[in-house]
Amino acid sequence: MPKYYVASGTLRIMVSRKDALEASIYGLMQTNKFDTIDEYFYVDERGYRDYVSADPSTNVVPTKSIVRAAGWELSRDDDPLP
């Protein structure tokens, strides 16, 4: 399995998963009450990325998509995106 570096907000985790979406979901599941999550998850096999360092090879996944894929729900207070 490939190794992915998953980053969003304060979350930084390295995982081995089948694909970038699974790596993102796993990263979401590892968050705790002290983590903050950004609007996007940045998933890359070459190292941690963010909105500044992401390039066309970086998987940029909207957090809303990951939350839904994980089977979680956002409350209206948690969902500032349209």
C-alpha positions in Angstrom: 0.0 0.0 0.0 1.2 3.5 -0.7 2.2 5.8 2.1 0.4 9.2 2.2 1.1 12.4 4.1 -2.3 13.9 5.2 -2.5 17.5 6.3 -5.4 19.8 7.2 -5.2 22.6 9.7 -3.2 21.3 12.7 -3.6 17.7 11.6 -0.4 16.0 10.2 -0.4 12.3 9.9 1.4 9.7 7.7 -0.6 6.6 6.8 -0.5 3.6 4.5 -3.9 3.2 2.7 -5.2 2.1 -0.6 -5.9 5.6 -1.9 -5.9 9.3 -1.0 -9.6 9.3 0.1 -9.1 6.4 2.5 -6.0 8.2 3.8 -8.0 11.3 4.4 -10.8 9.5 6.1 -8.3 7.8 8.4 -6.7 11.2 9.2 -10.1 12.6 10.0 -10.8 9.7 12.4 -7.5 10.4 14.2 -8.4 14.0 15.1 -9.0 15.1 18.7 -10.6 18.1 20.4 -7.4 20.1 20.1 -7.1 19.8 16.3 -8.5 22.3 13.8 -9.3 21.3 10.3 -9.2 23.5 7.3 -11.6 23.6 4.3 -9.4 21.1 2.5 -7.3 18.0 3.2 -4.0 17.9 1.3 -2.8 14.3 0.6 0.5 13.6 -1.1 3.0 10.7 -1.3 6.0 13.1 -1.3 5.5 14.9 2.0 3.1 17.3 3.8 1.5 19.9 1.7 -0.8 22.9 2.4 -2.4 25.6 0.3 1.0 27.2 -0.4 3.0 24.1 -1.2 0.4 22.0 -3.0 1.0 21.4 -6.7 -0.9 19.6 -9.5 0.2 16.2 -8.1 -1.2 16.9 -4.6 -4.7 15.4 -3.9 -6.8 18.3 -2.6 -10.0 17.0 -1.1 -12.8 19.2 0.3 -13.3 18.5 4.0 -17.0 18.2 3.5 -16.5 15.3 1.1 -14.3 13.5 3.6 -16.8 14.0 6.4 -19.6 12.6 4.3 -17.5 9.7 3.0 -16.7 8.8 6.7 -20.4 8.7 7.5 -20.3 11.8 9.7 -22.7 14.7 9.6 -22.0 18.4 9.9 -24.3 20.6 11.9 -25.4 23.9 10.4 -23.0 25.7 12.9 -20.1 23.5 11.7 -20.9 24.0 8.0 -19.9 27.5 6.8 -19.5 26.3 3.2 -22.4 26.7 0.7 
